[in-house]
Amino acid sequence: MRPGEERCRRRVNQMDYSLIESLVIPGETRIVFLILDGLSGLPDPQRGTELQAAATPNLDALAARSACGLIDPIMPGVTPGSGPAHFALFGYDPVESNIGRGLLEGVGIGMELTPRDVVARINFATVGADGLITDRRAGRISNEECHRLCGILQQAVDLSPDAEFKIMPVKEHRAMILFRADKLSGEMRDTDPQKTGMAPLAPAALPGHESPEAERTAALVNRFLDQAREALAGEERANGILTRGFARAREYRTLEERFNLDACAIAGYPMYRGVAKLLGMTLHEITPDPRSSFEALQAVYRNHEYFFVHVKPTDARGEDGDFEGKVKVIEEVDALLPMITDLNPDVLVITGDHSTPTQMAAHSWHPVPVLIASDLSRVDGVKTFDEIAVAAGSLGRMPSVNLMAVALAHAGRLAKFGA
């Protein structure tokens, strides 16, 4: 556990989920969590936030008959990564459950892991002649380009006899690398500084986790990066490598075990599929856009009790700093929303995992709007679904980790506590 995480964990876990689990009762109700990744933002002086600027008649009508509020992914002021933010949405303490993004994506793309393995995510990046990063995503190269580059590295890099490695493409500029050897450490810092205009960081242990295993791992990663730099030297855009989210495998109690929910995940990006798989959800085949995701929900709606439906482009447009593009994604989802509401789920939760304001082109700490539509919702007079309007809603402001319990209650899945 990283320094300070034990104190943070005690504060984040606002809800006693051992109590919630003891109150769970079986039922036939269906719960849908529609997660628009990076949903909320900051106001443009002329148009407001992306949610306020978007034409969202369906979301607004739904908000008017729902309970609304705000959620904090971790706690006020803390900017979350996507992994812990999603664990929180599913009712898992985001600090205690936190694990390197590399493992989540590795699981999501079907990597077969052993106890000797350490995995990490790779970003192909553009690095200038001065060694400074000019683009952390190499212009979001195509999937085909990513496959080609991974093939080059698998052939060009040699870590024998110290270790085996495997590199697998994920999507666009993203790939995964697996290091297999004895006595490796997953407690390694990212080499990605998260900013352009800086040089990649040197491989090293996380503060407080220095060890012979970490030194061995850092040396191995450094060998890989040195050889990768030579192999990619002739590439116009993807001539650098940034590593993120080192981790070893761990096990989690599933949604079935904790909440008696047969759960299905409809998500395209490997990291979110990885979270879902670790929590025991059935993975639907990859769907590339909101319409196909909603069609998939319709196709399997009678087969499961809980559905995690993930929309990625809201976050991607936010990270690109594309205000108008993010508005268009929100409007697209709004136009398709009847595909979900016509199913008449017993509980429909719509929210985001975190905020990605286009002005920041990055995740932020700002709270995220949420609505819960159910016959048991306390309708609160909110008329529009946006960051400001929902603040007056009956759900108030709560940690994301509490949301699953509130959804279970709205679904009639929790018994009364006490006499």
Buried (B, 14 or more C-beta within 10 A) or exposed (E): EEEEEEEBBEEBBEBEBEEBBEBBEEBEBBBBBBBBBBBBBBBBEEEBBBBBBBEBEBBBBBBBBBBBBBBBBBBEEBBBBBBBBBBBBBBBBBBBBBBBBBBBBBBBBEBEBEEBBBBBBBBBBBBBEEEBBBBBBBBBBEEEBBEBBBEBBBEEBEBEEEBEBBBBBBBBBBBBBBBBBEEBBBBBBBBBBEEEEEBBBEBBBBEEBBEEBBBBBBEBBBBBBEBBBEBBEEBEBBBBBBBBBBBBBEEBEBBBEBBBBEBBBBBBBBBBBBBBBBBBBBBBEBBEBBBBBBBBBEEEBEEBBBBBBBBBBBBBBBBBBBBEBBBBBBBBBBBBBEBBBEBEBBBBBBBBBBBBBBBBEBBBBBBBBBBBBBEEBEBBEBEBBBBBBBBEBBBBBBBBBBBBBBBBBBBBBBEEEEE
